[in-house]
């Protein structure tokens, strides 16, 4: 599945760790002088379609989503994880538990995204 070609952005969010603990772990990562990626991150983190959550409110939002998922599916959700699929319009189109069926998720997402209008480049022909 070529996520970047389909304009899909994945934002992994690890639960159960405080912001300070996440920052401390980032400091302990290798400096890139050995084997592996240049900055010591796992290979999947260096892909162009993977982003980090930015801004305030993520902990509260994810905690609320996780609590809802536990109520609906049981405590194993905390072990299996959740996925929240959001279109570029901001609409949440699906929530799920466990392993993500990426192909069907991307197809469903493609049906919900807002297409950007094409830019007329006719002026380049001079």
N, C-alpha and C positions, 0 to 999 in steps of 0.2 A: 504494500500500500504506500503510495507516494503522497504523504500528507502535504508537503509544501506545494506540490503541483495542484492540489485541490483546495488550496487556501484554508487548511485546517491548522489550528494552533492548539497545542496540548499544554496545559498548565498543571503539572503534577503538584499535589499538596500533601505533604506528610503530616499525619495527625499524631497527637500524643507527645509532641515536643514543644517546648516553649521557644519563643523567638530567640532568647539568649542562648539556649542549647543549640539551636540551629546555627547561630552565628559562631559559637565556639567550635562546632564541628567543621564549619567552613574554614576556619583558621588552621585546623589540623590537617587539612587536605594536603597532599604532596604538592611541591612547588613546580612540578613539571620537568624536573631534571632527570627523572628516571623513565621507566617504560610507561606506556599508556598515553592518554591525551595530554596535550601540552600544559593544560592547567590542572590536571589531576582529577577532573570530573569523570564520572562514568560516561561511556560513549553516547548513551541515549540523551544525556543532558546537553551534549554539544551539538545536537541536530538543530537545523534552522527552524523547525516547526515546534520546538520546545521552549517555553518561556517560564519565568518565575513569577509567582503572584506578587503584585506590586500594590502598595497603598494600604490604608487601614481597613479594618473590618473583615479580613479573611478568616481569622480565627473564629469569630462569632458566626459568620455565615456558614462555614464548614461544620461547626459544632451543631448548629440548628439542623442542617441537612442530615448529618449523621444521626442525630437524635430521632428525626422523623423516620429515617431508614431502619433504625433499630426497632422502633415501635411497630413498623409494618412487617419487618422480616426477621426480627430476633437479634440476639446479641452477637451472632457470628458475623454480622455485617462489619463489625469493627475489625475483624480479621480479614474478611474478603475485600473490603473497600467499596467505595461508591464511585460512580462516574456521573458527571453532570454535563450535558451537552447543550451548548448555548450557540444560537445563530448569531451572525454579525449584526442583527437587529436588536440583540439583547434578550430575545425571547428564549426561555428555557424550553427546549423541545423534547428532552427526555432525561430521566434520571434512572440509574440502574445500579445493581449490586453485583460485585464480582468481576470476572473477566469481561472485557468489553468486546462485543462483536464489531470490530472496527469497520469492516466493509459495509455492513448495513447501516451503521451509525453515520458514516460519511455520505452514503446515498441519501439517507433521510435529511441530513444537514444540507446537502446540496439543493434539496427541494424547498428549503425554508430560507435560504440566504437572500440578502438584498443584493441584486446585481448592480454594479456601478455602471453608469452610462459610458458608452464608448466615446473616446475623445476623437474628434475629427482632426486628422493630421494632414488634410488635403493641402494646407498651406506649405508643406514641405516640398511639394512637387514644383514649386516656383513658378 
